[in-house]
Amino acid sequence: MSFKPLLLFTLVLLPPFAMALDGPGTTAPGEEGAALATSMGVALPPPAPDRGADEGVGPFQRLVIDNAMLVDGLGAPPRGPVSLVIEQDTIRQITSQPPAPMAEEYRLDASGMTVLPGFVDAHVHIGNPLQGLAGPITPPEYVFKLWLAHGITTVRDVGSVMGLQWTVEHARRSDKNSIVAPSIIPYAMFTDRTIQHYPADYNYSDEQWRFGEAGNLWLQSAATGSPTWNDTLRELVDLDFTMVPTFTIYEVNRDVMRARLAEWHDGYTWPVLNTFFQPNPKLHGSYHMALAIKSSIVRRIPLAGLAV
């Protein structure tokens, strides 16, 4: 199944190291975070290793998945068993009967399994350089395989904070199927500025401040009713796109202890992350000190008056 990335404009809350270290020209654009972390003695993780011979198969000119229960993502109930015919990474046919075999096709028996469209995570960081202040940075191989295990086949790395070239290189290797990873869309911030506007007394190095101001980014992305604004909303409507008005980390605000004690942490969470997400104004997303209700209100996009 083909997906069209939505790339008209973006709202990105960049970590506090997204700035030049010593002035203009000292660090290549997009490499500020990695350079800052390195200057602080942080060891960056090596790139993801090449895909091993035992780590999956494909791609194929023709792939047939038989006997699957299908959830199509359009709101319809599951149905099956069905066969799906995929040619050159596009679903060409869904049938209730297995199609006749063809030469050089690859066939999978999905009996007892459910097939869904790949999930798209529109806000990720493959890594965070300042995580190195709490311990070893999460290896990209771990992150990629965790995403894939949860059905995420496309990610948008906002800010590319591990370094723009580092992120672009992983995206290129993923496109070539040389690493085990989702499709990666590297993303930078605004097109008309380097950093969003803040109050005069704002401290960009304080995560509590940054997340409290997150909602104001909507007001700085594009003027309500402008061509960019309307074109973006129109494309969302055309795609029948559902916008979730929060991130998981915001849900944690409502019950921090429940999130910290979730049963999967012992077996699946990278141990350093438990330290990284202790309340700390210096670490990205670790802002659970005194977030007020006023700061956590999410602004809604006004759709009224949009001609579609």
KACOR-V857656 format. One record per helix or strand of 3 or more residues. SS is the DSSP state (H for helix, E for strand). FROM is the first residue (numbers start at 1). LEN is the number of residues. If there is no record, write none. Layout:
BEGIN
ss: {SS;SS}
from: {FROM;FROM}
len: {LEN;LEN}
END
This chain:
BEGIN
ss: {H;E;E;E;E;E;E;H;H;E;H;E;H;H;H;H;H;H;H;H}
from: {32;62;79;90;106;114;119;129;140;152;164;183;207;214;227;248;256;265;271;293}
len: {8;10;9;6;4;3;6;5;10;7;12;5;6;8;12;5;5;4;6;4}
END
